[in-house]
Amino acid sequence: MAKILMVSDNDEKIKHYDDMLSGMSHDYQFASDNQMFFDVLQINIPQIILLDTNSASLDLSLLYRKINSLKENLITITLLKEDKIPPELLNISDAFLMEPVSDNILISTINVNMRRKETLTRLATTNQNLSKSLYQLDVLYNTGSQFAATLDKEKLVNIMFEGLDKALGFSVACVLTFKADNQPLLIINSINQISDRLLAALKLRAVLNYKSLFENKEMPFELDIKELQAIKYAKNPIDDYDFSILRYDNMFAQINLSDNFYGFVEIFRENEFTNEDSQCFHTIAQQVSMPLKNAAYVQEIQEKNKELYRLEHLKSEFISIVSHELKTPITPLKTALQVMSSGRAGLLTPDMERFLSMSIKNVDNFKKIIDDLLDMSKIEAGKMNYNFTDMNVEKTIEFVKLQHNSVVEEKGLTLTTHFDENMALVYADNLRIQQVLNNLISNAIKFTESGGNIDVSTKIINAKDITTPQCFEDDVKDLKGNYVQVCVKDEGIGIEEEDLPKVFEQFKQVENSLQRKAGGTGLGLPIVKKILNEHNGAIWVESEINKGSAFYFVLPVLSDKTTFWISHKQLIKQAKVNKTKFLTLTISAKGDSIEQLLKEDNLFNGTYLNNSLLEKDDDLTSLTMVIPDSDKHLVEFLKRKIDTILLNEKARYGKCDIMYSYTVYPKEK
């Protein structure tokens, strides 16, 4: 059945079509003048208009304009007396019939146009639904991408709200969640403000929903409405929602992290939700589960790391305090033993001399253990002090060799040295390199039987030519440029291949009879490795059972780059201790633009240039500067100054693409 409006001033036509169409159960109306036409349109808009153009008493141009404004919702069938069609009718008519029109043709025309209209309506609805589905899929994709980009629980919940709003257009959305201290929290997002009594109702609803989820099951948390905190966010602060919102259509979804309950989300909307809306809603609720689970894991790991850091700090403090307390009486004790051993305190029998000698050696060993503990606690606390200077490793080796000559002779060993004739300087702390050599040579003496040989050699080597056992490849993979390589080789008992990675671990000792006999804290080699790391160097060992071991370490050859990055590492350490920040700014460009910019007056702060590095890599030149206090505003200011110079001095610089990058230190973990 169709709603049909006959527009004509011909009474006979009106009556004829009334008899014909009403008999077919169509809702038939007529308008015989303009006013009647407008009245009908106000009360009951028809589906079909039969327009009689041979109506002299009607203002047809006025009717045409009105029909044109409604043509999207109307089917207009125009009745003509002649085959000449007025141009204005071409835009508003769906069919033209020449009078006289047979009843069958008129009815067929009405039916065909009704079917066409229904088809177009279905197609429009389908297209609208398809467009909506594509939009929701796009929202789901973007929301999923945002979920993957953060592990912050608060941000994840906000992303979920935003995704639900874009995809579904809710009036009110409520999320029950729990804060870090397991305190319940109800987050409410809405278009209008939430009244106080509606807030109370939503809190009660949240508690009831929560309890209904765990009916006949143990609840993860007790939830009381008095303890439930609520946070409200409203887009429109003027209007209020009240209880009427609870009569809106709603959807509810539980948020689970595997088998663990995280919370739930409920949304309300005045328009009914479709099946597609429901699928979209539950998909977003599922999407947020995995990143929330990861966020919970990360939070748990961070809390455990904080606790581990606290315990590690306590351990270091304990070791430091105990070591200091133990070290205090060592010096006077050793002095007293030496005085007694010299005979100045009285004559000594051979047995007394032997026991005093043993006591002095044990005091020295005890002091070494305490020194190792103190050094390790300082390193772990970032408080180990370094005094970097340009130095010759050969001279340091010869000095350390002299210190061990008496022990070598006493044990019946031979200690030799071989140096590269092209020896280069390094940028290092001489006392710490002595400590490294002392430790390696002492170990070689300790584990080499009488009659054996120990050799210390040096050579200049490029990083690409360094070879190590597989277990140490990661330690040298980032090395670049030339290095001074030092090798301490012995003819001792050797180390099993599977034990090689253990030798630089704290409190680890290789299990063999001589090792157990020799004893030790197991801290010497880990300290050596940490010292060399501070020098941007590396250490590794090659060994063969019953044939001996060769400990290699490398230090970068002295250069501006070496000096800059070792100093940079010390700045990071100081910043951690002082709880300050700084940044390194790198400015790069092809050609000689950077070198020309360095000549510009009042461009670069001299203080920053004192701690800077100019590097060339093929045609690319880079200037890296250290800027204290993490002054990011200075970076932007410097970029503007450089851009202004390049703009004003085009003849000098030409087309110049400057690249900027900066990093803030210490980096956030």
VEXTOR-127487 format. One record per residue (C-alpha): x, y, z; residue in one letter. Coordinates in steps of 0.001 Angstrom, whole numbers, plus 524288, in hexadecimal, padded with zeros to 5 digits. Last residue first. Layout:
% residues N
XYZa;...
% end
This chain:
% residues 669
8FDC080ABE87C77k;8FE5A8194187982e;90B1781D468731Dk;915348246887B50p;9163882C09872BFy;90D80832D6868B5v;910228300585A61t;9106E839CE84F43y;90EF9839DE84096s;91011844718364Cy;91210843328279Em;915EB84F0081F62i;912A284EDC810EAd;91A958593E809E3c;9178485F607FCC4k;9217986A3F7FB6Cg;929D886D1080761y;930D68798380353r;9274B87F337F970a;91BE487AEE801D9k;920F6882B380D7De;914558886A812EAn;90CA787BB881247l;917DD8734581741l;91A3C87CD782263i;90BC287CD782611t;90B2D86DF4825E0d;9172186D8F82ED0i;910FD876FF83880k;903F186FBB83853r;90AC8862AF83AC7k;91281868C1845F8l;9060A86D9B84C6Ef;8FF9F8604384AFFe;90B76859A885132v;90C338640685BD2l;8FE21860F685F75h;9020A852B98618Ek;90B38856B286CA6d;90EAA849A6872D8s;915DE8507B87E0Ad;922E084FE9876D3p;9247C84FEE867F7i;92E93846748627Cv;931928490185428m;93241840438482At;936418465083B15l;9345883DB382F2Bs;93A1683E2B82174t;934CF83556816AEl;93C67833D1809F1d;943358273480DFFd;94185826C781CC6d;9476E832C482302k;946F7835858319Fe;947A2841CE83A03l;9464F83ED58488Al;9426D847FE8537Cs;9459084B2A86199n;94CD9858018601Bn;942DA85B5C8558El;9382D85B7B85FF0y;93F708657286818t;9422986DA585BFBg;9339B86F438596Bn;9311F86DC184AEDf;92BD28788084237l;931F0884E48479Bn;93B258866B83BF9d;939F987CA5830D7e;9466E874C482EE6k;940318683D833CDl;935AB86A1A82977l;94011868B381EEDq;9447785BA88249Ae;9364985714824DBi;9341285B45816B6s;940248540C81198d;93935849CE80971g;92D578424680E0Dk;926AB8462881AA8a;925CA841D9828D2s;922A384839835E9i;9231883F1C841BAt;91E38843BA84EFEl;921F483C3A85B3At;9195F83E7786705l;91AF6840888758Ff;913E883BCD8819Dk;915BC83C608905Dt;913FC8324A89B20k;921B5835068A07Bn;9257B826928A013v;91EA58243B8932Ck;92433830C388D61a;931EB82CE5891A6q;930C381FC388AB7k;92B748262F87E67i;936908301987E9El;94061824F487FEBq;93AD781E9B873AAk;93C0082B8986C62h;94A3C82CA787071s;94C7E81F4986A45i;944D3823E385E58w;94C808307D85C7Ff;95A1F82AFF85EFFt;9582D81FC685582t;952B0828AB84AE0k;95DB38328B84C57d;967648276984B07s;96FB881EAB853C9l;96F808105E84F9Bv;9640C809088558Dp;967B67FF7A8606Bl;967BA7F0CD85E52v;968AB7E54386791f;96D9B7D78986553y;96F3C7CCB886F74f;976D87C10386A63a;9758D7B436871CCs;97E217A85C8739Dg;981AD79B0186E39k;97B7A791D287834n;96DC1794D2872E5i;96DB579E87867B7e;96A0F7ACB586932s;965EE7B90B86228e;960F67C46A86A4Cv;9596D7D0E8867EEw;959FB7DF5586B74i;953F37EBA2865B5a;956447FA3E8646Fg;94DB4806488654Cn;9563780A94870FAh;94AC8808E987A6Ee;9490F7FB4F874B7n;9574C7F8AA87808l;954CF7FBA58866Ci;948A67F2FB88653k;950467E7A88808Ak;95B517E8FF88A77v;951837E95F895ACi;94B3F7DCD289082p;9590D7D6F088FC2l;95C897D9EA89DEFg;94F6C7D6CB8A43Cl;950537C7F88A5C8g;953C47C9EF8B401t;960397C1FD8B410g;964CC7B4008B62Cg;971937AE978B0BFa;96E867A0D08B571k;960EE7A1538AFBBr;9669B7A5C78A2CFq;9712479B4D8A371l;96712790A08A58Bs;95DBF794AF89AD9n;950A579B8F89AA4e;951AA7A87C89388v;94E4D7B36E89CD1q;942697BC2E89CAAk;9402C7C6C98A6F4f;93CD87D0B289C5Cq;93D607CBFD88E4Ce;949797CE74885DCf;94E887C0648865Ev;9412E7BA6B883FCk;940D17BBF88751Ap;94D2E7B36D873D1l;947CE7A7F387BCBd;942427A0788701De;94FAF7A0EB869A1e;9568F79B32875A2e;960DD7A44487B42i;96FAD7A30987B45g;978E879CF388540i;983887A71288384g;98CF67AA608789De;989B37B8D8878AAd;9861A7C37686EF5k;982CB7D1908724Fv;97EE57D81986571c;97D4E7E6BD86373v;976897EC0B85746q;977B57FA8C85459v;96BEC7FDC184BF5y;968B88035383E93n;95B128065683962g;94DFC800AC83D55k;9497F7F7CB8486Dl;93AE97F49E84885d;93CA27E5E884667k;947157E490850FCv;93F627E01785CE9d;9351B7D916854A6d;93FBC7D04284F18e;944207CBC685CA8f;93D567BE6885CEDc;941E17BB9A84F0Aq;9504D7BBB3852A5p;956AE7C86284E3Dt;95C047CE5C841C0t;95FA67DCB084003i;962F27E044831E3d;956E37E8D582FDBk;95A667F08C83C12a;967957F4708369Fn;9739D7EFF783E18i;97FAE7F667843DEi;987E47ECC584B8Ek;98BA07E9988598Dt;991E67DE4E860B7s;9929C7D90086EA3v;998BF7CB7886FD2d;998577C21A87B4Di;9A1527B64287B2Cn;9A1027A9E488361g;9ABF87A45A88BBBg;9A37A7A3B7897F0s;9951B7A174894EDe;98C897AC1188F27t;97F4D7AEBF89587f;983267B93389F6Dk;98D207BFC78968Bi;9830D7C14C88BA5a;978FB7C60689587n;982847D03789AB3s;985867D46888C9Ei;977157D6678898Fl;974117DD9789649n;980067E630895DFn;97D537E9708879Dl;96F6C7EDEB88A65v;973867F58189694q;97E6C7FC1188EE7q;9740B7FFB0884D3i;96C4A805A889011r;9781980D77894E7l;97B0D812938871Fn;96D238172B88470d;96BD3816D0875BEa;96CA881DE1868B4y;976008156E860C7v;983238181985A65l;9884F8103784F02a;992BD8058B84DDEm;998D78042684079n;9A3A57FAC3844EAe;999567F1DE84ADEd;99E2B7ED3E85819f;9A2FD7E03785D6Bh;9A41A7DDC886C23t;9A9897D26087419t;9A6907CC918818Cl;9ADC97BFCB88492t;9A9AD7B77B89019l;9B11B7B17189B85g;9A7077B4B68A5FEk;9B0317BDF58AD65e;9B4D17C3FB8A094e;9A6ED7C71989C46v;9A3707CC5F8A9D0v;9AF6E7D55A8A9A4s;9ACC47D9FD89BB4n;99E7B7DD4F89E25h;99FAF7EBEF8A0DCq;9A9AA7ED5B895EEl;99FEB7E7AB88C3Bk;995BA7F1BE8906Fv;99F127FCD088CCBf;9A29F7F66B87FD1e;9943D7F4B887C72i;9915A802F387FE7t;99C6B8078C8772Ek;997497FF4E86BF0e;989508048D86D9Cv;98D7E8126186A11n;9841D81CA086F5Dm;97B658282186BC0d;9738082AE987800t;967038261087E77f;965CB8273188D40n;95AFC81DDD89124y;952CD81D5789D8Bn;94A39811A58A0C3m;93D7E8172D8A61Bk;933DF810FE89CAEg;92DBF8093C8A7E9a;931217FC718A11Ce;93F028011589EB8i;940C0805C88ACBAk;93B957F8F68B255s;944A97F1668A94Fm;9506B7F98D8AD40d;94D877F7F78BBC6l;94C047E93F8BA83l;9588D7E8378B29Ad;95FEF7F09B8BC84d;95AFF7E8048C79Ci;95F977DBAC8C0ACi;96CCE7E1CE8BD9Dk;96E4A7E6148CBEEk;96BB47D8128D045f;9760D7D3328C6CFn;97FC87DD298CC21d;97C3A7D9538DA29v;97E2B7CB1D8D65Cn;98BA27CE358D0CCk;98F617D5C58DD3Ei;98AAE7CA688E5C1s;9929D7C0698DDFDm;99ED97C8B08DF95s;99C0C7CA028EE25l;99AAE7BB368EF53f;9A7927B8C38E854r;9AEE57C3288F030e;9A9917BD6B8FCF1m;9ADCA7AFD38F8DBd;9BB7D7B4BE8F5A5p;9BC5E7BB209032Dt;9BAD27C9B290422l;9C2767D38B90C41l;9BAF27DF6C910F2g;9B1BF7EA1390C8Ca;9BAFC7EF3B90226r;9BCAA7E18D8FCD0g;9B7C57E4FF8EF26s;9AC907DB238F069s;9A7707E2208FC91m;9A73A7EF328F57Fv;9A0D57E8C78E99Eq;9965E7E28D8F226l;993687EF8B8F8BCa;992757F66E8EB9Ct;989517EBD48E671k;9805F7ED658F23Fl;980E87FC438F169p;97CA37FB6F8E304t;972397F0DC8E4BCi;96AEB7F73E8F027p;962E48007E8E778t;960EA7F6F88DC3Ak;956EC7EEC28E37Fl;94E597FA788E6CBe;94FA37FF998D901h;94C237F2458D389s;9405D7F1128DCA1v;93B537FE778D8A5i;93D6E7FC378CA17s;937D17EE7E8CA4Ci;92BC37F3488D1A9f;92A067FEDF8C894e;92B4F7F6088BCC7s;921767EC698C288k;918097F75C8C609l;919147FCAA8B835h;916CB7EF2F8B2A4e;90AF67EDA68BB8El;905827FABB8B719r;9086C7F7938A8D7y;901CC7EA688AA86l;8F5ED7F1248B07Fe;8F5827FAFE8A57Ak;8F7327EFEF89BB8n;8EBEE7E8A98A21Fk;8E33D7F4AB8A0CBe;8E7747F66B892B4q;8E4F47E80B88FCEi;8D7417E8DE895ABe;8D46B7F53A88DF2q;8D9707EEA68819Dv;8D0EE7E2B28842Fy;8C4EA7EB338869Ba;8C7D47F2DD87A34a;8C8F37E619872B6n;8BBA07E1E8877CFk;8B61F7EF398749Dl;8BC197EDE186703p;8B5357E0AC8658Em;8A7F27E4B586AF9s;8A6377F13F86322v;8A2F87E9F3856B0q;898C87E17B85D7Eq;890D47ED51861E5a;892BD7F32F8545Ai;88DA37E6A184E30t;8821F7E64D857A9h;87DA57F3C185358f;87FAA7F130844CCc;877D67E4808457Eq;86CE77EB5A84CEAs;86C887F6898432Fd;86B837ECB58380De;860077E64583F0En;859987F39C83FD6t;859087FCAE84BA2f;84C998044884DF6e;84D36812FF84DCCn;84D87819CB85B1Fe;85ADA8141D85E56r;8609580E2486AB9f;86DEC807B186C62i;873397FDAC8760Fe;8817B7F9C1877ECv;886DD7EF9388130f;8924E7ED0A88A47g;89F667E61488A8Cy;89B897D83388DFEf;8A6847CE5C88CB8n;8A5577C1ED884CDd;8ABBE7C7E6878CAs;8AADC7D67E87BDAl;89C217D7FE87BF4n;893CC7E3BD87866i;885367E0E0879F1q;87BDE7E6A187014a;86ED37EDCC87157f;8660E7F43786745m;85B1B7FE1F86957n;84EA48036686338d;849DB80F4F86A98y;840C280DFC87656r;84C228106187FD6l;84E7781D8687943i;8411A8221087E01s;846B18220E88BE4f;84D5D82F2088996d;856AD834DB87F8By;85A5784313880FBd;85C4F84E4B8775Cd;866C6858DA878A8i;873F0851CF879EBp;8731284B6286C78n;87E6A84226869E6k;87D8D83BBD8775Ba;8881E8344D87EDEy;884C882E8588C32k;88DBC827388959Fi;887B581E3389FCBa;88CE2817EA8AC3Bq;8869280B6E8B132l;88925809F68BFBDe;87B4080D2E8C406k;875B9804B78B91Fi;87CF47F8F88BE85d;884D07EFD58B5E7l;88C547E45C8BB8Ae;896A77E01A8B201f;899317D3F48A9BFp;88B6D7CF178ACD6m;88A007C0A68B02Ce;87F557BA548A849k;870CC7B7A78AAC2n;86DA67C4918A411e;87A587CA4B89F31f;8755A7D23D893AFl;869407D61F89B78s;871F87DC8D8A5AFk;878537E56589B9By;86B667E8FB89556n;865A87EC428A2B2l;8715D7F4C98A635v;870FE7FBC28990Da;862387FE0089A18r;86409804058A797l;86E8980D0B8A221k;865C68107589696l;85A6F8139689FC5a;862E581C4C8A864a;867AB8236589C40l;8599E824EC897A2l;8566382B258A4DAr;861BA834948A39Fd;85E6D8387F895ACs;8678D8341D88AC6i;86B9183F1988192q;868A283D9387329n;86FAC835E186885i;874CA82BA4871E0s;88107824C6876B9n;8807381E2488402i;88C1A8179088AA0i;888C880F1689666l;8948F80BCE89EE4l;896C3800748A82Ap;8A3418010E8B07Eq;8AC717F5F08AD09n;8B86E7FE188B0E8d;8BBD9800018A299a;8AE1C804D889F9Ak;8A2D37FBD689C52f;899197FCD289146t;88A917FED188F18l;8880D805AF88248v;87B9E80D8787FB5c;8778381364872A2a;86C8581D43870E6v;8662E822958647As;86D568194B85B6Ff;8716F81C8084D8Cg;8740B80EA3848E6l;880E680E6E84151a;8867781BAC84506k;881F781B4D85337d;885F580D258551Bl;8938680FF984F9Ag;8954B81C0985830e;89121814B886465f;89A738098486110m;8A5968132485ED5i;8A2B98190F86C39n;8A35180B8887283v;8B056808D386BDCl;8B5AE8160F8701Bk;8B2898130487E55e;8B8C38059487D48k;8C58580AC18776Cd;8CB7E8003C86EE0l;8CAA28082286269t;8CBAD806D185394a;8C4607F9F0851D2a;8B7A77FFC8856EAf;8B92B80AEF84D2Bq;8BA3880145841EBs;8AE3C7F9EA846E4g;8A6AD806AE84778t;8AAA8809DD8398En;8A6617FC7E834AEy;899A37FC9583C69l;8969080A5A837B7v;898ED8062782998d;890417FA5282BAFl;885C28034883164q;886B180C1D8257Ay;885BE8007681C5Bl;879D47FB8D823C9s;8735F808F482350k;875DE80A02814C0s;870457FC68812E2l;864577FFDD81B12n;8624680C4B81325q;86465804F980683n;85A947FAB780ABCt;850DE8053680EBBt;852C980C35801C7a;850FA7FF577FA79l;844B07FC508022Fr;83F65809E37FF38t;84311808A87F0DBl;83C187FB987F01Ft;830128012D7F6F9e;82FE580CB97EDA6k;83107803D87E1D2r;826047FB617E6FFr;81D95807697E926m;8211B80C787DBA1n;81D0D7FFBE7D51Dv;810737FF037DD0Dn;80C4180CFC7D9DCi;80F5D80B457CB6Bt;807DC7FE6E7CB23s;7FC21805087D18Bi;7FC738102A7C7C1l;7FE13806DB7BC3Ci;7F2BD7FE7D7C107n;7E9BF80A2B7C309d;7EBC180EDF7B533s;7F13381C857B406v;7EA7E826FE7ABC9p;7F38582D6D7AD5Ee;8020082BBE7AB01m;809908261F7B681l;816BE82B177BB6Bf;81ED3824197C5EEa;828858278F7D0CFd;826148361E7D020s;82D97840957D7A6i;839228444E7CF3Dn;83284842F37C1F6l;826B484A7D7C6A9l;82DE3857A47C640e;83082855AA7B7C5p;821D6855377B427p;81F158489C7ACB3i;819038496A79F04k;811F683CAF79C3Cd;804A38428C79E92e;7FA118412F7A8E2k;803C183CB47B36Dl;80202835757C055l;80E5B835CB7C8DFt;811D782AA37D203i;819FD82F817DD85t;81FD7825BF7E6E0i;8238582CC17F35Dl;82DD282C0F7FE27n;839AB8315E7F6DDe;8307C83A587EF2Fk;82CD48425D7FB0Fl;832EE84F8B7F76As;82F6D84D177E923n;8214C84AA47ECEDi;820C58580E7F361k;826F985EE27E7BCr;81DED858167DE1By;811FE85BAA7E61Cl;8158B86A1B7E589l;8179B869097D6C8s;80A77862237D583l;8025886D0F7DB6Ed;7F5858657C7DA2El;7E91886A997D39Bs;7ED58865E97C610a;7EF0A857B87C9C5s;7F3EE850FB7BD5Dn;8009084D367C3F9t;7F99F842C77CC06d;8039A83E007D5F3l;801978306B7DBB4l;80A2B830FE7E7D4i;80F23824587EDDDi;8148E8217F7FB77q;80C0182B798024Cp;80FFE834B080D64i;8052B834E581792n;801C78413081F29i;80A9084BB58197Fq;80A4D8463180BC0l;7FB7C845D780C4Cv;7FADA8542481048d;80417858208054Bf;7FB81851B97FAF8f;7EF0985766800CFm;7F511864D57FFE6q;7F8E7862C77F1BEn;7EB9F85E357ED07d;7E479851907E9DFs;7EC41848D17F2DBa;7E90683A587F347f;7EAB182EBF7FC4Eq;7EB6C8200A7FA03y;7F0D4816008037Bd;7F11880A707FA2Bh;7E8017FF097FD06s;7E5F27FBB17EE96m;7D8248010F7EF19g;7DDE080DA67F42Cs;7E5FF80E637E7C4l;7DB0680D067DDB4m;7D01E814727E453d;7D92781F597E894d;7DF7A81FD17DB36y;7D23E822347D4E9h;7CE0582BF47DF5Fk;7DA13834547DDEBi;7D9808337D7CF42k;7CB3D837E97CF3Ae;7CE15842DF7D8CFd;7D8C0848D07D031n;7E0BC8525A7D877d;7EBC38487C7D9A7s;7F5FD843757E33Av;7F34F835167E68Em;7FABE830AB7F2AAl;7FDD1822337F439i;8022F81B2680098k;8053380D5B7FC25a;800008000080000m;
% end
